Amino acid sequence: MKSDEKRSHRLNYLLKYYLTNPKEYDLYLRAKQMGVTDSTAKDYIRTVIIQAQKICSK
């Protein structure tokens, strides 16, 4: 699996998780369980929250 595919799968998973449990710290812990660095986890969080806001505003 290519790295961009892996990132996409991870972000989709985290987005689904965040929509059912909108707690930023839990999202961070879930991202860290995937074995990513702190900076990558924070990047995932920002991306997921932005996507969730777009979904909720529709």
PQR file of N, CA, C, O and H, with PARSE charges and radii, in Angstrom:
ATOM      1  N   MET A   1       0.851  -1.181   0.000 -0.4000 1.5000
ATOM      2  CA  MET A   1       0.000   0.000   0.000 -0.0000 2.0000
ATOM      3  C   MET A   1       0.892   1.236   0.000  0.5500 1.7000
ATOM      4  O   MET A   1       1.852   1.323   0.766 -0.5500 1.4000
ATOM      5  N   LYS A   2       0.571   2.169  -0.847 -0.4000 1.5000
ATOM      6  CA  LYS A   2       1.351   3.403  -0.927 -0.0000 2.0000
ATOM      7  C   LYS A   2       1.096   4.259   0.318  0.5500 1.7000
ATOM      8  O   LYS A   2       0.078   4.109   0.993 -0.5500 1.4000
ATOM      9  H   LYS A   2      -0.209   2.099  -1.469  0.4000 1.0000
ATOM     10  N   SER A   3       2.032   5.147   0.601 -0.4000 1.5000
ATOM     11  CA  SER A   3       1.919   5.965   1.807 -0.0000 2.0000
ATOM     12  C   SER A   3       0.701   6.892   1.758  0.5500 1.7000
ATOM     13  O   SER A   3       0.079   7.145   2.790 -0.5500 1.4000
ATOM     14  H   SER A   3       2.859   5.268   0.052  0.4000 1.0000
ATOM     15  N   ASP A   4       0.355   7.401   0.569 -0.4000 1.5000
ATOM     16  CA  ASP A   4      -0.815   8.269   0.488 -0.0000 2.0000
ATOM     17  C   ASP A   4      -2.106   7.477   0.674  0.5500 1.7000
ATOM     18  O   ASP A   4      -3.084   8.009   1.200 -0.5500 1.4000
ATOM     19  H   ASP A   4       0.860   7.195  -0.269  0.4000 1.0000
ATOM     20  N   GLU A   5      -2.123   6.219   0.254 -0.4000 1.5000
ATOM     21  CA  GLU A   5      -3.288   5.360   0.494 -0.0000 2.0000
ATOM     22  C   GLU A   5      -3.429   5.061   1.984  0.5500 1.7000
ATOM     23  O   GLU A   5      -4.527   5.077   2.540 -0.5500 1.4000
ATOM     24  H   GLU A   5      -1.329   5.786  -0.172  0.4000 1.0000
ATOM     25  N   LYS A   6      -2.297   4.790   2.607 -0.4000 1.5000
ATOM     26  CA  LYS A   6      -2.301   4.499   4.043 -0.0000 2.0000
ATOM     27  C   LYS A   6      -2.808   5.716   4.819  0.5500 1.7000
ATOM     28  O   LYS A   6      -3.610   5.577   5.742 -0.5500 1.4000
ATOM     29  H   LYS A   6      -1.404   4.777   2.156  0.4000 1.0000
ATOM     30  N   ARG A   7      -2.340   6.907   4.442 -0.4000 1.5000
ATOM     31  CA  ARG A   7      -2.775   8.140   5.099 -0.0000 2.0000
ATOM     32  C   ARG A   7      -4.273   8.351   4.905  0.5500 1.7000
ATOM     33  O   ARG A   7      -4.973   8.736   5.841 -0.5500 1.4000
ATOM     34  H   ARG A   7      -1.689   7.020   3.692  0.4000 1.0000
ATOM     35  N   SER A   8      -4.757   8.104   3.716 -0.4000 1.5000
ATOM     36  CA  SER A   8      -6.170   8.268   3.415 -0.0000 2.0000
ATOM     37  C   SER A   8      -7.027   7.315   4.258  0.5500 1.7000
ATOM     38  O   SER A   8      -8.055   7.715   4.804 -0.5500 1.4000
ATOM     39  H   SER A   8      -4.188   7.791   2.955  0.4000 1.0000
ATOM     40  N   HIS A   9      -6.598   6.065   4.355 -0.4000 1.5000
ATOM     41  CA  HIS A   9      -7.331   5.089   5.170 -0.0000 2.0000
ATOM     42  C   HIS A   9      -7.336   5.506   6.642  0.5500 1.7000
ATOM     43  O   HIS A   9      -8.360   5.420   7.321 -0.5500 1.4000
ATOM     44  H   HIS A   9      -5.763   5.741   3.911  0.4000 1.0000
ATOM     45  N   ARG A  10      -6.193   5.952   7.113 -0.4000 1.5000
ATOM     46  CA  ARG A  10      -6.104   6.381   8.505 -0.0000 2.0000
ATOM     47  C   ARG A  10      -7.012   7.578   8.773  0.5500 1.7000
ATOM     48  O   ARG A  10      -7.708   7.620   9.788 -0.5500 1.4000
ATOM     49  H   ARG A  10      -5.362   6.022   6.562  0.4000 1.0000
ATOM     50  N   LEU A  11      -7.002   8.549   7.862 -0.4000 1.5000
ATOM     51  CA  LEU A  11      -7.836   9.733   8.048 -0.0000 2.0000
ATOM     52  C   LEU A  11      -9.317   9.380   8.001  0.5500 1.7000
ATOM     53  O   LEU A  11     -10.100   9.915   8.786 -0.5500 1.4000
ATOM     54  H   LEU A  11      -6.437   8.515   7.038  0.4000 1.0000
ATOM     55  N   ASN A  12      -9.710   8.502   7.108 -0.4000 1.5000
ATOM     56  CA  ASN A  12     -11.113   8.081   7.053 -0.0000 2.0000
ATOM     57  C   ASN A  12     -11.530   7.388   8.343  0.5500 1.7000
ATOM     58  O   ASN A  12     -12.615   7.638   8.868 -0.5500 1.4000
ATOM     59  H   ASN A  12      -9.074   8.068   6.471  0.4000 1.0000
ATOM     60  N   TYR A  13     -10.667   6.522   8.847 -0.4000 1.5000
ATOM     61  CA  TYR A  13     -10.947   5.842  10.110 -0.0000 2.0000
ATOM     62  C   TYR A  13     -11.082   6.846  11.252  0.5500 1.7000
ATOM     63  O   TYR A  13     -12.020   6.777  12.045 -0.5500 1.4000
ATOM     64  H   TYR A  13      -9.785   6.319   8.421  0.4000 1.0000
ATOM     65  N   LEU A  14     -10.136   7.776  11.325 -0.4000 1.5000
ATOM     66  CA  LEU A  14     -10.168   8.768  12.396 -0.0000 2.0000
ATOM     67  C   LEU A  14     -11.375   9.688  12.275  0.5500 1.7000
ATOM     68  O   LEU A  14     -11.938  10.103  13.288 -0.5500 1.4000
ATOM     69  H   LEU A  14      -9.374   7.832  10.681  0.4000 1.0000
ATOM     70  N   LEU A  15     -11.778  10.009  11.058 -0.4000 1.5000
ATOM     71  CA  LEU A  15     -12.953  10.846  10.861 -0.0000 2.0000
ATOM     72  C   LEU A  15     -14.199  10.140  11.379  0.5500 1.7000
ATOM     73  O   LEU A  15     -15.005  10.749  12.082 -0.5500 1.4000
ATOM     74  H   LEU A  15     -11.321   9.671  10.235  0.4000 1.0000
ATOM     75  N   LYS A  16     -14.367   8.880  11.045 -0.4000 1.5000
ATOM     76  CA  LYS A  16     -15.510   8.112  11.550 -0.0000 2.0000
ATOM     77  C   LYS A  16     -15.485   8.054  13.068  0.5500 1.7000
ATOM     78  O   LYS A  16     -16.518   8.206  13.720 -0.5500 1.4000
ATOM     79  H   LYS A  16     -13.712   8.385  10.474  0.4000 1.0000
ATOM     80  N   TYR A  17     -14.306   7.835  13.624 -0.4000 1.5000
ATOM     81  CA  TYR A  17     -14.166   7.782  15.083 -0.0000 2.0000
ATOM     82  C   TYR A  17     -14.539   9.124  15.705  0.5500 1.7000
ATOM     83  O   TYR A  17     -15.265   9.164  16.699 -0.5500 1.4000
ATOM     84  H   TYR A  17     -13.467   7.712  13.095  0.4000 1.0000
ATOM     85  N   TYR A  18     -14.053  10.215  15.133 -0.4000 1.5000
ATOM     86  CA  TYR A  18     -14.297  11.548  15.682 -0.0000 2.0000
ATOM     87  C   TYR A  18     -15.771  11.932  15.593  0.5500 1.7000
ATOM     88  O   TYR A  18     -16.287  12.606  16.484 -0.5500 1.4000
ATOM     89  H   TYR A  18     -13.464  10.182  14.326  0.4000 1.0000
ATOM     90  N   LEU A  19     -16.446  11.517  14.543 -0.4000 1.5000
ATOM     91  CA  LEU A  19     -17.863  11.847  14.399 -0.0000 2.0000
ATOM     92  C   LEU A  19     -18.711  11.142  15.451  0.5500 1.7000
ATOM     93  O   LEU A  19     -19.781  11.637  15.806 -0.5500 1.4000
ATOM     94  H   LEU A  19     -16.027  10.969  13.819  0.4000 1.0000
ATOM     95  N   THR A  20     -18.258  10.000  15.954 -0.4000 1.5000
ATOM     96  CA  THR A  20     -18.987   9.300  17.011 -0.0000 2.0000
ATOM     97  C   THR A  20     -18.497   9.681  18.402  0.5500 1.7000
ATOM     98  O   THR A  20     -19.220   9.512  19.383 -0.5500 1.4000
ATOM     99  H   THR A  20     -17.389   9.598  15.666  0.4000 1.0000
ATOM    100  N   ASN A  21     -17.275  10.193  18.491 -0.4000 1.5000
ATOM    101  CA  ASN A  21     -16.687  10.566  19.779 -0.0000 2.0000
ATOM    102  C   ASN A  21     -15.870  11.842  19.583  0.5500 1.7000
ATOM    103  O   ASN A  21     -14.651  11.774  19.420 -0.5500 1.4000
ATOM    104  H   ASN A  21     -16.688  10.330  17.694  0.4000 1.0000
ATOM    105  N   PRO A  22     -16.529  13.007  19.596 -0.5600 1.5000
ATOM    106  CA  PRO A  22     -15.835  14.258  19.264  0.2800 2.0000
ATOM    107  C   PRO A  22     -14.973  14.831  20.388  0.5500 1.7000
ATOM    108  O   PRO A  22     -15.161  15.972  20.808 -0.5500 1.4000
ATOM    109  N   LYS A  23     -14.044  14.038  20.860 -0.4000 1.5000
ATOM    110  CA  LYS A  23     -13.109  14.498  21.884 -0.0000 2.0000
ATOM    111  C   LYS A  23     -11.715  14.496  21.269  0.5500 1.7000
ATOM    112  O   LYS A  23     -11.216  13.462  20.826 -0.5500 1.4000
ATOM    113  H   LYS A  23     -13.892  13.110  20.519  0.4000 1.0000
ATOM    114  N   GLU A  24     -11.104  15.666  21.252 -0.4000 1.5000
ATOM    115  CA  GLU A  24      -9.822  15.821  20.566 -0.0000 2.0000
ATOM    116  C   GLU A  24      -8.722  14.951  21.179  0.5500 1.7000
ATOM    117  O   GLU A  24      -7.899  14.391  20.455 -0.5500 1.4000
ATOM    118  H   GLU A  24     -11.509  16.506  21.613  0.4000 1.0000
ATOM    119  N   TYR A  25      -8.708  14.837  22.499 -0.4000 1.5000
ATOM    120  CA  TYR A  25      -7.662  14.045  23.138 -0.0000 2.0000
ATOM    121  C   TYR A  25      -7.807  12.562  22.794  0.5500 1.7000
ATOM    122  O   TYR A  25      -6.810  11.881  22.554 -0.5500 1.4000
ATOM    123  H   TYR A  25      -9.377  15.292  23.087  0.4000 1.0000
ATOM    124  N   ASP A  26      -9.043  12.061  22.770 -0.4000 1.5000
ATOM    125  CA  ASP A  26      -9.262  10.660  22.386 -0.0000 2.0000
ATOM    126  C   ASP A  26      -8.831  10.424  20.947  0.5500 1.7000
ATOM    127  O   ASP A  26      -8.278   9.374  20.619 -0.5500 1.4000
ATOM    128  H   ASP A  26      -9.853  12.614  22.965  0.4000 1.0000
ATOM    129  N   LEU A  27      -9.086  11.402  20.097 -0.4000 1.5000
ATOM    130  CA  LEU A  27      -8.669  11.305  18.705 -0.0000 2.0000
ATOM    131  C   LEU A  27      -7.142  11.242  18.609  0.5500 1.7000
ATOM    132  O   LEU A  27      -6.591  10.469  17.825 -0.5500 1.4000
ATOM    133  H   LEU A  27      -9.535  12.254  20.363  0.4000 1.0000
ATOM    134  N   TYR A  28      -6.474  12.060  19.410 -0.4000 1.5000
ATOM    135  CA  TYR A  28      -5.007  12.060  19.449 -0.0000 2.0000
ATOM    136  C   TYR A  28      -4.486  10.689  19.891  0.5500 1.7000
ATOM    137  O   TYR A  28      -3.563  10.147  19.282 -0.5500 1.4000
ATOM    138  H   TYR A  28      -6.922  12.688  20.047  0.4000 1.0000
ATOM    139  N   LEU A  29      -5.072  10.140  20.938 -0.4000 1.5000
ATOM    140  CA  LEU A  29      -4.635   8.823  21.413 -0.0000 2.0000
ATOM    141  C   LEU A  29      -4.850   7.756  20.353  0.5500 1.7000
ATOM    142  O   LEU A  29      -4.007   6.877  20.175 -0.5500 1.4000
ATOM    143  H   LEU A  29      -5.821  10.581  21.432  0.4000 1.0000
ATOM    144  N   ARG A  30      -5.965   7.827  19.655 -0.4000 1.5000
ATOM    145  CA  ARG A  30      -6.259   6.854  18.599 -0.0000 2.0000
ATOM    146  C   ARG A  30      -5.231   6.969  17.469  0.5500 1.7000
ATOM    147  O   ARG A  30      -4.777   5.962  16.925 -0.5500 1.4000
ATOM    148  H   ARG A  30      -6.650   8.541  19.799  0.4000 1.0000
ATOM    149  N   ALA A  31      -4.875   8.201  17.128 -0.4000 1.5000
ATOM    150  CA  ALA A  31      -3.865   8.406  16.089 -0.0000 2.0000
ATOM    151  C   ALA A  31      -2.503   7.868  16.542  0.5500 1.7000
ATOM    152  O   ALA A  31      -1.789   7.245  15.757 -0.5500 1.4000
ATOM    153  H   ALA A  31      -5.244   9.019  17.570  0.4000 1.0000
ATOM    154  N   LYS A  32      -2.151   8.106  17.788 -0.4000 1.5000
ATOM    155  CA  LYS A  32      -0.870   7.621  18.308 -0.0000 2.0000
ATOM    156  C   LYS A  32      -0.828   6.095  18.331  0.5500 1.7000
ATOM    157  O   LYS A  32       0.242   5.508  18.169 -0.5500 1.4000
ATOM    158  H   LYS A  32      -2.732   8.613  18.426  0.4000 1.0000
ATOM    159  N   GLN A  33      -1.970   5.447  18.530 -0.4000 1.5000
ATOM    160  CA  GLN A  33      -2.013   3.982  18.517 -0.0000 2.0000
ATOM    161  C   GLN A  33      -1.681   3.426  17.138  0.5500 1.7000
ATOM    162  O   GLN A  33      -1.321   2.256  17.004 -0.5500 1.4000
ATOM    163  H   GLN A  33      -2.839   5.924  18.661  0.4000 1.0000
ATOM    164  N   MET A  34      -1.801   4.265  16.120 -0.4000 1.5000
ATOM    165  CA  MET A  34      -1.463   3.837  14.758 -0.0000 2.0000
ATOM    166  C   MET A  34       0.043   3.826  14.538  0.5500 1.7000
ATOM    167  O   MET A  34       0.515   3.373  13.495 -0.5500 1.4000
ATOM    168  H   MET A  34      -2.093   5.215  16.229  0.4000 1.0000
ATOM    169  N   GLY A  35       0.801   4.322  15.514 -0.4000 1.5000
ATOM    170  CA  GLY A  35       2.250   4.289  15.423 -0.0000 2.0000
ATOM    171  C   GLY A  35       2.859   5.472  14.695  0.5500 1.7000
ATOM    172  O   GLY A  35       3.953   5.366  14.140 -0.5500 1.4000
ATOM    173  H   GLY A  35       0.418   4.689  16.361  0.4000 1.0000
ATOM    174  N   VAL A  36       2.160   6.598  14.693 -0.4000 1.5000
ATOM    175  CA  VAL A  36       2.691   7.787  14.017 -0.0000 2.0000
ATOM    176  C   VAL A  36       3.371   8.706  15.033  0.5500 1.7000
ATOM    177  O   VAL A  36       3.192   8.552  16.241 -0.5500 1.4000
ATOM    178  H   VAL A  36       1.272   6.684  15.143  0.4000 1.0000
ATOM    179  N   THR A  37       4.142   9.649  14.534 -0.4000 1.5000
ATOM    180  CA  THR A  37       4.822  10.602  15.409 -0.0000 2.0000
ATOM    181  C   THR A  37       3.820  11.611  15.958  0.5500 1.7000
ATOM    182  O   THR A  37       2.682  11.686  15.494 -0.5500 1.4000
ATOM    183  H   THR A  37       4.288   9.774  13.553  0.4000 1.0000
ATOM    184  N   ASP A  38       4.252  12.382  16.945 -0.4000 1.5000
ATOM    185  CA  ASP A  38       3.392  13.411  17.530 -0.0000 2.0000
ATOM    186  C   ASP A  38       2.951  14.430  16.489  0.5500 1.7000
ATOM    187  O   ASP A  38       1.783  14.816  16.441 -0.5500 1.4000
ATOM    188  H   ASP A  38       5.177  12.320  17.322  0.4000 1.0000
ATOM    189  N   SER A  39       3.885  14.861  15.664 -0.4000 1.5000
ATOM    190  CA  SER A  39       3.547  15.886  14.671 -0.0000 2.0000
ATOM    191  C   SER A  39       2.572  15.342  13.628  0.5500 1.7000
ATOM    192  O   SER A  39       1.683  16.065  13.179 -0.5500 1.4000
ATOM    193  H   SER A  39       4.834  14.548  15.703  0.4000 1.0000
ATOM    194  N   THR A  40       2.728  14.089  13.244 -0.4000 1.5000
ATOM    195  CA  THR A  40       1.793  13.484  12.294 -0.0000 2.0000
ATOM    196  C   THR A  40       0.422  13.324  12.933  0.5500 1.7000
ATOM    197  O   THR A  40      -0.595  13.571  12.284 -0.5500 1.4000
ATOM    198  H   THR A  40       3.450  13.502  13.609  0.4000 1.0000
ATOM    199  N   ALA A  41       0.381  12.917  14.185 -0.4000 1.5000
ATOM    200  CA  ALA A  41      -0.897  12.780  14.893 -0.0000 2.0000
ATOM    201  C   ALA A  41      -1.611  14.129  14.966  0.5500 1.7000
ATOM    202  O   ALA A  41      -2.823  14.200  14.758 -0.5500 1.4000
ATOM    203  H   ALA A  41       1.207  12.717  14.712  0.4000 1.0000
ATOM    204  N   LYS A  42      -0.881  15.184  15.255 -0.4000 1.5000
ATOM    205  CA  LYS A  42      -1.484  16.521  15.321 -0.0000 2.0000
ATOM    206  C   LYS A  42      -1.979  16.967  13.948  0.5500 1.7000
ATOM    207  O   LYS A  42      -3.023  17.611  13.840 -0.5500 1.4000
ATOM    208  H   LYS A  42       0.103  15.126  15.423  0.4000 1.0000
ATOM    209  N   ASP A  43      -1.235  16.626  12.905 -0.4000 1.5000
ATOM    210  CA  ASP A  43      -1.666  16.932  11.538 -0.0000 2.0000
ATOM    211  C   ASP A  43      -2.955  16.178  11.213  0.5500 1.7000
ATOM    212  O   ASP A  43      -3.878  16.752  10.635 -0.5500 1.4000
ATOM    213  H   ASP A  43      -0.387  16.102  12.992  0.4000 1.0000
ATOM    214  N   TYR A  44      -3.024  14.915  11.575 -0.4000 1.5000
ATOM    215  CA  TYR A  44      -4.236  14.124  11.367 -0.0000 2.0000
ATOM    216  C   TYR A  44      -5.415  14.762  12.090  0.5500 1.7000
ATOM    217  O   TYR A  44      -6.509  14.858  11.535 -0.5500 1.4000
ATOM    218  H   TYR A  44      -2.274  14.449  12.044  0.4000 1.0000
ATOM    219  N   ILE A  45      -5.194  15.199  13.330 -0.4000 1.5000
ATOM    220  CA  ILE A  45      -6.264  15.808  14.116 -0.0000 2.0000
ATOM    221  C   ILE A  45      -6.801  17.053  13.420  0.5500 1.7000
ATOM    222  O   ILE A  45      -8.013  17.215  13.279 -0.5500 1.4000
ATOM    223  H   ILE A  45      -4.305  15.121  13.782  0.4000 1.0000
ATOM    224  N   ARG A  46      -5.907  17.924  12.989 -0.4000 1.5000
ATOM    225  CA  ARG A  46      -6.342  19.144  12.291 -0.0000 2.0000
ATOM    226  C   ARG A  46      -7.154  18.801  11.051  0.5500 1.7000
ATOM    227  O   ARG A  46      -8.210  19.386  10.809 -0.5500 1.4000
ATOM    228  H   ARG A  46      -4.923  17.792  13.104  0.4000 1.0000
ATOM    229  N   THR A  47      -6.659  17.857  10.273 -0.4000 1.5000
ATOM    230  CA  THR A  47      -7.338  17.469   9.041 -0.0000 2.0000
ATOM    231  C   THR A  47      -8.711  16.877   9.332  0.5500 1.7000
ATOM    232  O   THR A  47      -9.687  17.212   8.661 -0.5500 1.4000
ATOM    233  H   THR A  47      -5.801  17.382  10.469  0.4000 1.0000
ATOM    234  N   VAL A  48      -8.788  16.008  10.320 -0.4000 1.5000
ATOM    235  CA  VAL A  48     -10.053  15.358  10.662 -0.0000 2.0000
ATOM    236  C   VAL A  48     -11.065  16.366  11.183  0.5500 1.7000
ATOM    237  O   VAL A  48     -12.239  16.299  10.817 -0.5500 1.4000
ATOM    238  H   VAL A  48      -7.995  15.736  10.864  0.4000 1.0000
ATOM    239  N   ILE A  49     -10.644  17.285  12.019 -0.4000 1.5000
ATOM    240  CA  ILE A  49     -11.572  18.273  12.571 -0.0000 2.0000
ATOM    241  C   ILE A  49     -12.110  19.176  11.466  0.5500 1.7000
ATOM    242  O   ILE A  49     -13.294  19.511  11.463 -0.5500 1.4000
ATOM    243  H   ILE A  49      -9.690  17.339  12.316  0.4000 1.0000
ATOM    244  N   ILE A  50     -11.264  19.566  10.542 -0.4000 1.5000
ATOM    245  CA  ILE A  50     -11.716  20.394   9.416 -0.0000 2.0000
ATOM    246  C   ILE A  50     -12.738  19.625   8.582  0.5500 1.7000
ATOM    247  O   ILE A  50     -13.773  20.174   8.203 -0.5500 1.4000
ATOM    248  H   ILE A  50     -10.302  19.294  10.545  0.4000 1.0000
ATOM    249  N   GLN A  51     -12.450  18.358   8.297 -0.4000 1.5000
ATOM    250  CA  GLN A  51     -13.383  17.539   7.520 -0.0000 2.0000
ATOM    251  C   GLN A  51     -14.703  17.368   8.267  0.5500 1.7000
ATOM    252  O   GLN A  51     -15.768  17.442   7.654 -0.5500 1.4000
ATOM    253  H   GLN A  51     -11.610  17.912   8.605  0.4000 1.0000
ATOM    254  N   ALA A  52     -14.654  17.144   9.560 -0.4000 1.5000
ATOM    255  CA  ALA A  52     -15.864  16.964  10.355 -0.0000 2.0000
ATOM    256  C   ALA A  52     -16.709  18.239  10.355  0.5500 1.7000
ATOM    257  O   ALA A  52     -17.936  18.169  10.283 -0.5500 1.4000
ATOM    258  H   ALA A  52     -13.789  17.084  10.058  0.4000 1.0000
ATOM    259  N   GLN A  53     -16.064  19.391  10.436 -0.4000 1.5000
ATOM    260  CA  GLN A  53     -16.796  20.654  10.392 -0.0000 2.0000
ATOM    261  C   GLN A  53     -17.476  20.847   9.052  0.5500 1.7000
ATOM    262  O   GLN A  53     -18.591  21.366   8.992 -0.5500 1.4000
ATOM    263  H   GLN A  53     -15.067  19.447  10.495  0.4000 1.0000
ATOM    264  N   LYS A  54     -16.822  20.437   7.978 -0.4000 1.5000
ATOM    265  CA  LYS A  54     -17.437  20.532   6.650 -0.0000 2.0000
ATOM    266  C   LYS A  54     -18.655  19.634   6.551  0.5500 1.7000
ATOM    267  O   LYS A  54     -19.681  20.020   5.991 -0.5500 1.4000
ATOM    268  H   LYS A  54     -15.917  20.015   8.027  0.4000 1.0000
ATOM    269  N   ILE A  55     -18.536  18.431   7.098 -0.4000 1.5000
ATOM    270  CA  ILE A  55     -19.648  17.481   7.056 -0.0000 2.0000
ATOM    271  C   ILE A  55     -20.826  18.003   7.871  0.5500 1.7000
ATOM    272  O   ILE A  55     -21.970  17.940   7.419 -0.5500 1.4000
ATOM    273  H   ILE A  55     -17.703  18.117   7.553  0.4000 1.0000
ATOM    274  N   CYS A  56     -20.556  18.516   9.064 -0.4000 1.5000
ATOM    275  CA  CYS A  56     -21.623  18.986   9.948 -0.0000 2.0000
ATOM    276  C   CYS A  56     -22.288  20.263   9.456  0.5500 1.7000
ATOM    277  O   CYS A  56     -23.431  20.543   9.818 -0.5500 1.4000
ATOM    278  H   CYS A  56     -19.627  18.567   9.431  0.4000 1.0000
ATOM    279  N   SER A  57     -21.592  21.037   8.641 -0.4000 1.5000
ATOM    280  CA  SER A  57     -22.159  22.301   8.170 -0.0000 2.0000
ATOM    281  C   SER A  57     -23.070  22.100   6.957  0.5500 1.7000
ATOM    282  O   SER A  57     -23.756  23.033   6.541 -0.5500 1.4000
ATOM    283  H   SER A  57     -20.664  20.810   8.347  0.4000 1.0000
ATOM    284  N   LYS A  58     -23.081  20.908   6.395 -0.4000 1.5000
ATOM    285  CA  LYS A  58     -23.921  20.640   5.218 -0.0000 2.0000
ATOM    286  C   LYS A  58     -25.362  20.427   5.604  0.5500 1.7000
ATOM    287  O   LYS A  58     -26.204  20.190   4.738 -0.5500 1.4000
ATOM    288  H   LYS A  58     -22.523  20.150   6.733  0.4000 1.0000
TER
END
